[in-house]
Amino acid sequence: MIGVDPSPTMLGYARRQPGAEAVTWIDGDAAAVEPAGDDTRVLVISAYRA
């Protein structure tokens, strides 16, 4: 699992949550997720609340 967020504050919060050690955290946006290059599927979900 990969978690991506452009906010260092939100990444810090996410990294402190239970199970966070199973996630690779990336500071950035969807463009920061590299294609796998094989038949692996990539799903990016944006949860933005104004």
ZAPASE-47914 format. One record per residue: residue in one letter; x, y, z of N, C-alpha, C in turn. Coordinates in nm, 3 decimals, always signed. Example, Ala and Ser with C-alpha at 12.3 -4.5 7.8 and 13.67 -1.06 7.14 Angstrom:
ZAPASE-47914
+-----+---------+---------+---------+---------+---------+---------+---------+---------+---------+
: res :    n.px :    n.py :    n.pz :   ca.px :   ca.py :   ca.pz :    c.px :    c.py :    c.pz :
+-----+---------+---------+---------+---------+---------+---------+---------+---------+---------+
:   A :  +1.319 :  -0.569 :  +0.780 :  +1.230 :  -0.450 :  +0.780 :  +1.320 :  -0.330 :  +0.780 :
:   S :  +1.285 :  -0.225 :  +0.708 :  +1.367 :  -0.106 :  +0.714 :  +1.290 :  +0.003 :  +0.787 :
+-----+---------+---------+---------+---------+---------+---------+---------+---------+---------+
END
This chain:
ZAPASE-47914
+-----+---------+---------+---------+---------+---------+---------+---------+---------+---------+
: res :    n.px :    n.py :    n.pz :   ca.px :   ca.py :   ca.pz :    c.px :    c.py :    c.pz :
+-----+---------+---------+---------+---------+---------+---------+---------+---------+---------+
:   M :  +0.085 :  -0.116 :  +0.000 :  +0.000 :  +0.000 :  +0.000 :  +0.090 :  +0.122 :  +0.000 :
:   I :  +0.050 :  +0.222 :  -0.075 :  +0.121 :  +0.348 :  -0.082 :  +0.024 :  +0.460 :  -0.046 :
:   G :  +0.065 :  +0.546 :  +0.045 :  -0.013 :  +0.664 :  +0.080 :  +0.057 :  +0.788 :  +0.028 :
:   V :  -0.016 :  +0.875 :  -0.037 :  +0.043 :  +0.996 :  -0.096 :  -0.035 :  +1.117 :  -0.047 :
:   D :  +0.038 :  +1.219 :  -0.004 :  -0.028 :  +1.343 :  +0.037 :  +0.069 :  +1.458 :  +0.017 :
:   P :  +0.022 :  +1.572 :  -0.033 :  +0.111 :  +1.687 :  -0.052 :  +0.136 :  +1.765 :  +0.078 :
:   S :  +0.072 :  +1.726 :  +0.186 :  +0.084 :  +1.798 :  +0.312 :  +0.172 :  +1.720 :  +0.411 :
:   P :  +0.289 :  +1.773 :  +0.445 :  +0.372 :  +1.707 :  +0.546 :  +0.300 :  +1.689 :  +0.680 :
:   T :  +0.214 :  +1.783 :  +0.714 :  +0.138 :  +1.773 :  +0.839 :  +0.046 :  +1.651 :  +0.836 :
:   M :  -0.025 :  +1.633 :  +0.727 :  -0.115 :  +1.518 :  +0.716 :  -0.038 :  +1.386 :  +0.710 :
:   L :  +0.078 :  +1.386 :  +0.642 :  +0.160 :  +1.265 :  +0.640 :  +0.208 :  +1.229 :  +0.779 :
:   G :  +0.246 :  +1.329 :  +0.857 :  +0.288 :  +1.305 :  +0.995 :  +0.176 :  +1.242 :  +1.076 :
:   Y :  +0.056 :  +1.293 :  +1.060 :  -0.061 :  +1.237 :  +1.129 :  -0.084 :  +1.093 :  +1.085 :
:   A :  -0.082 :  +1.070 :  +0.955 :  -0.108 :  +0.936 :  +0.901 :  -0.003 :  +0.835 :  +0.949 :
:   R :  +0.120 :  +0.878 :  +0.957 :  +0.229 :  +0.788 :  +1.001 :  +0.216 :  +0.746 :  +1.147 :
:   R :  +0.138 :  +0.817 :  +1.225 :  +0.118 :  +0.784 :  +1.366 :  -0.003 :  +0.694 :  +1.389 :
:   Q :  -0.077 :  +0.661 :  +1.284 :  -0.198 :  +0.581 :  +1.299 :  -0.165 :  +0.431 :  +1.304 :
:   P :  -0.253 :  +0.352 :  +1.369 :  -0.232 :  +0.207 :  +1.372 :  -0.223 :  +0.150 :  +1.231 :
:   G :  -0.126 :  +0.065 :  +1.208 :  -0.108 :  +0.002 :  +1.077 :  -0.025 :  +0.083 :  +0.981 :
:   A :  +0.017 :  +0.202 :  +1.020 :  +0.091 :  +0.292 :  +0.931 :  +0.224 :  +0.233 :  +0.885 :
:   E :  +0.280 :  +0.141 :  +0.964 :  +0.408 :  +0.082 :  +0.927 :  +0.397 :  -0.007 :  +0.803 :
:   A :  +0.276 :  -0.044 :  +0.766 :  +0.255 :  -0.128 :  +0.647 :  +0.240 :  -0.045 :  +0.520 :
:   V :  +0.250 :  +0.086 :  +0.533 :  +0.228 :  +0.177 :  +0.420 :  +0.359 :  +0.247 :  +0.385 :
:   T :  +0.384 :  +0.263 :  +0.256 :  +0.493 :  +0.347 :  +0.208 :  +0.435 :  +0.486 :  +0.188 :
:   W :  +0.485 :  +0.584 :  +0.263 :  +0.429 :  +0.719 :  +0.258 :  +0.512 :  +0.806 :  +0.165 :
:   I :  +0.445 :  +0.880 :  +0.077 :  +0.511 :  +0.967 :  -0.020 :  +0.456 :  +1.109 :  -0.006 :
:   D :  +0.547 :  +1.204 :  +0.006 :  +0.510 :  +1.345 :  +0.009 :  +0.498 :  +1.393 :  -0.135 :
:   G :  +0.377 :  +1.415 :  -0.183 :  +0.356 :  +1.457 :  -0.320 :  +0.211 :  +1.441 :  -0.359 :
:   D :  +0.188 :  +1.430 :  -0.491 :  +0.052 :  +1.409 :  -0.541 :  +0.050 :  +1.282 :  -0.627 :
:   A :  -0.057 :  +1.259 :  -0.699 :  -0.072 :  +1.136 :  -0.777 :  +0.040 :  +1.118 :  -0.880 :
:   A :  +0.098 :  +1.227 :  -0.926 :  +0.208 :  +1.218 :  -1.023 :  +0.333 :  +1.154 :  -0.961 :
:   A :  +0.340 :  +1.150 :  -0.827 :  +0.455 :  +1.092 :  -0.758 :  +0.452 :  +0.939 :  -0.757 :
:   V :  +0.339 :  +0.881 :  -0.797 :  +0.326 :  +0.735 :  -0.797 :  +0.372 :  +0.683 :  -0.933 :
:   E :  +0.481 :  +0.610 :  -0.932 :  +0.537 :  +0.556 :  -1.056 :  +0.455 :  +0.436 :  -1.103 :
:   P :  +0.432 :  +0.424 :  -1.234 :  +0.366 :  +0.304 :  -1.286 :  +0.450 :  +0.180 :  -1.253 :
:   A :  +0.385 :  +0.069 :  -1.227 :  +0.454 :  -0.053 :  -1.186 :  +0.529 :  -0.117 :  -1.303 :
:   G :  +0.485 :  -0.096 :  -1.426 :  +0.553 :  -0.151 :  -1.541 :  +0.515 :  -0.295 :  -1.573 :
:   D :  +0.430 :  -0.353 :  -1.495 :  +0.382 :  -0.489 :  -1.524 :  +0.229 :  -0.485 :  -1.524 :
:   D :  +0.165 :  -0.592 :  -1.489 :  +0.019 :  -0.597 :  -1.491 :  -0.042 :  -0.548 :  -1.359 :
:   T :  +0.039 :  -0.489 :  -1.272 :  -0.009 :  -0.438 :  -1.146 :  -0.101 :  -0.319 :  -1.170 :
:   R :  -0.209 :  -0.313 :  -1.096 :  -0.304 :  -0.202 :  -1.108 :  -0.272 :  -0.095 :  -1.005 :
:   V :  -0.288 :  +0.029 :  -1.043 :  -0.267 :  +0.141 :  -0.952 :  -0.398 :  +0.216 :  -0.937 :
:   L :  -0.437 :  +0.241 :  -0.814 :  -0.558 :  +0.315 :  -0.785 :  -0.521 :  +0.434 :  -0.699 :
:   V :  -0.560 :  +0.552 :  -0.742 :  -0.534 :  +0.673 :  -0.665 :  -0.668 :  +0.734 :  -0.631 :
:   I :  -0.689 :  +0.758 :  -0.501 :  -0.813 :  +0.817 :  -0.453 :  -0.781 :  +0.949 :  -0.387 :
:   S :  -0.855 :  +1.051 :  -0.422 :  -0.838 :  +1.182 :  -0.362 :  -0.952 :  +1.207 :  -0.265 :
:   A :  -0.917 :  +1.239 :  -0.142 :  -1.018 :  +1.269 :  -0.041 :  -0.995 :  +1.412 :  +0.005 :
:   Y :  -1.050 :  +1.505 :  -0.068 :  -1.030 :  +1.648 :  -0.038 :  -1.157 :  +1.703 :  +0.022 :
:   R :  -1.141 :  +1.772 :  +0.132 :  -1.255 :  +1.834 :  +0.196 :  -1.226 :  +1.983 :  +0.209 :
:   A :  -1.311 :  +2.067 :  +0.153 :  -1.291 :  +2.213 :  +0.160 :  -1.356 :  +2.269 :  +0.284 :
+-----+---------+---------+---------+---------+---------+---------+---------+---------+---------+
END
